[in-house]
Amino acid sequence: FPSHDTITLHSAMWSLGIAVIGLRMFDLFTWNGLIFLFIGHFFMDGWKAKKLYLPVEERDNKEITDKDLKAFYIDQGFHALQLVAVIILGLAN
């Protein structure tokens, strides 16, 4: 699974991209929102990578499974909820 450095970099790039490009466009950027996005993304992707996926070389089946799809939907749903929370909180300020 990915190292903490890889997940940290990925989470930082995702959070900065969403916050700087998306939230600033709509005047919803806050530092708290950026931190919330980063921490949530880091832990969710770390959990997904560590708990749900075996490295490809350790898999018997190299194809996408129901477990992979479940992990994908949980992961993407969590990230969507994070964005909704940041937008709602940003609109409330």
N, C-alpha and C positions, 0 to 999 in steps of 0.2 A: 504494500500500500504506500501511498505517497508519504514523504517525510514531512515533519512539522514545518520545515523551511518552505517546502513546496506549497503546502496548504496555507501557510501564512502569506506568501507572496500572492497566491491565487485570491485569497480572501481580501487582501489589501487592494489589489487591482480591481476586483469586482466592486468592492465598497466605494472606492474612489471614483470609479467610472459611473456608478449609479448616482452617487452623491453630487459629484462635480458636474457631470453632464445632465443627468435627469432632474435632480432636485433643484439645482441652481436655475435651470431653465424656467421653472415654475415658482421660483423664489421661496422654496421650501427647505433649503439647506440649513442644517444646524450641525454643530460639532457632535452633539449628543446623538443625533440620527446617524451620523457617520460611524461613530463608535459602536452603536447598537447594531448596525448592519455588519460591521467587521466582526464583532464578537459572535454574533449569531451565525454568520456564514462560516467562520472558522470552526466552531463547535459542530455544526450540522455536517459540514463536509468531512471533518475529521471522524465523526461518528460513522458516517456512511462508509467512508473508506476503510476504517478499521473493523467495524462490526459486520458489514454486509458483503464485502467483496473479498474474495481470495485473489491473490495475484494470478494472472492469466496462466502462468506456467504451472500453477498448482491445481488448476481446474481440470476436471475430467471432461466437461462440456465447455467448449469455447464460445458457444452461442449465447445470445441474450436469453435469460430465463425470467420466469415470473418474479423471482426474488430480485433480479436486477430492475425490472419494471416497477416493482413495489418501492424499492429504494429510490428510484428516480422520481416517482410521484410524491413520496413523502418529502424528499429533498426540495423539489420545486415548489410544492405546496407551502412548505415552511418559509422559503424565500419570498414567495408571493405575500404571505401573511406579514412578514417583516416589512415589506414595502408598503403594504396597506397601513400598517401601524405607524410607520414614519410619515406617510402622507397625512393621515388623520391628525397626528400630533403636530405636524408642521402647519396644517390649516388652523389648528386650535390656537396657535401662537399669534 
